């Protein structure tokens, strides 16, 4: 059942008058739009610049900046979405994956697309918008399905695919049919095509992460690029087995973070993810092209143009976390169209957009060998000479960098002395101190760029993590079925005794029957939620046994499953969990700053400024200097000198001087905004809107989209 307001029953003529009155008309989003004055693409424009030339909000009038409107969704929780605005409508996605269209001037709901009964537990970073003449479409996803909605009514367009939707797995290998495939990130639009980012499992049996373009009008598959090549394609020899694409263990190398498009040149830039299984690569020996790469493709047909691999044979989950930024830099007096990619390691790589030539030297540096049987770590990794990393590296740390605020500092020092702190120290049976941590320095919110001046603005995390492997559980086949299924799919994050890792974002499952219904838990297991991927491939009998185990109803009989046997035999070592390295008060175990914000001149590779970003309230109250804090969600920059950003765990929305990093304005939101804002103009008035969903990092839940404007 789809929900829509009475608005859709208004006669069509009145509807058009409502939408277009007083608005600057956009005839074709891909051709006649004023550059950087609208926000009808994810992160502002196809080049993912996070940039606006709107100038009504200035450094001088920030004292008059206030809430213009607030929209409250019916559901609560994490909202990562970056709103988009077209023809005075703001399109966003709520915590339960309901798409909403709001009057961008007032926040009043115009229509809603979603299910009145079923709640989707995934997260979404927004929708895509396409128009040609009088045909306007919002493209969104739910589960494995891509929907095309009428932008004015929210109704699925019946001529698109099967009554308004297509299964994104239709363009993938057969192994994807019953596997976990969703999209958290809006697709990239080029002419009449939408190229979809896909999120897959990160463990054994993930399907190959193909890059797929669909026709926006019909829903038909237009082209496919194989990130894991077929046996007769270039790159197949980099996997140990040239037939790896047909493997029942190896997969992924998908784009999940989003893409950037050079509309003029017709090139799409695709950062690809890690290969699966994630932390043990003995089943995929080689450099593993085209995983962990920036791949440039002809947007018309998906033809390969060039690539660069950031991490060879990734065994650290070091895939690019955000779309690249398209910008122009100056080298030796010449203007060069460039593409910049930020990474989890805290590096920025810069390339000539057309040729893929690095614009700063990149050195292949020897790194440590693996100690795990069967694993062959790649002997070198690529390090950019410039810019310097925007986050500390584990090898930079000394004992003086163990947190001065920790009450259990002696305990932390003992771990620090034991852990391997070398850069690219391979996963093993002894702890590795991973800094930046699994989520990375850069996050999915991405960086902002001044596209003509060549300046990059990036927020960063410095959360250390413990990287540890263990031998696969050889007793799995002798366990009751539910417990065996739990150990096969859930134990890495929720731990052996189900106590979870709350500080790392993985809740306890103890006494789950007191908090959840079986139906809801089953949906979460199937669909995924937040950082958790879904497991639709679990057979019905095993799912029922898993639910009995989680709800303390396990029937104590032993059943051995084929999947448990084969996985343990082929992947002999398993990851022991995404553990943060924290002190006994839950703060990072290293000295501050724990979150930072930077401006980098990519013309020279030098930093303009770097500052701590965010506060730790309990330490601030004690008079300690600004610590910085974990942050998710990116910045927006303007041509008149401002940088807008939420993102921080402390829940503030802040504005900085983009030239100096000076804090100019801040406002405490009703819930933290782990999302990138959107800048737009309606009827001559400038707004900036941001989603405040909270929930992540143990913060309170929210349900609002808030827009700010200058008071008249």
Secondary structure, 3 states (H helix, E strand, C coil): CECCCHHHHCCHHHHHHHHHCCCCCCCCCCCCCCCCCCECCHHHCCCCCCEECCCCCCCCCHHHEEEEEEEECCCCCCCCCCCEEECCEEEEECCCCCEEEEECCCCCEEEEECECCCCCCCCCCCCEEEEECCEEEEEEEECCEEEEEECCCCCECCCCCECCEEEHHHHCCHHHCCCCEECCCCCEEECCEEEECCEECCCCCCCECCEEEEECCCCCEEEEECCCCCCCCCCHHHCCCCCHHHCCCCEECCCCCCEEEECCCCEEEEECCCEECCCCCCCCCCCCCCCCEEEEEECCCCCEEEEEECCCCCCCCCCCCCCCEEEEEEECCEEEEEEEEECCCCCEEEEECCCCCECCCEEEEECCCCCCCCCCCCCEEEEECCCCCCCCCHHHCCHHHECCCCCCHHHHHHHHHHCECCCCCCCCCCCEEECCCCCCCCCCCCCEEECCCCEEEEEEECCCEEECEEECCCCHHHCEHHHHHHHHHCHHHHCCCCCCEHHHCECCCCCHHHCCCHHHHHHHHHHCECCECCCCCCCHHHHHHHHHHHCCCCCCCECCCHHHHHHHHHCCEEECCCEECECCCCCECECCCCEEEEEEECCCCEEEEEEECCCCHHHHHCCCCCCCCCECCCCEEECCCEEEECCECCCEEEEEECCCCCEEEEEECCCCCCCCCEEEEECCEEEEEEEEEECHHHCCEEEEEEEEEECC
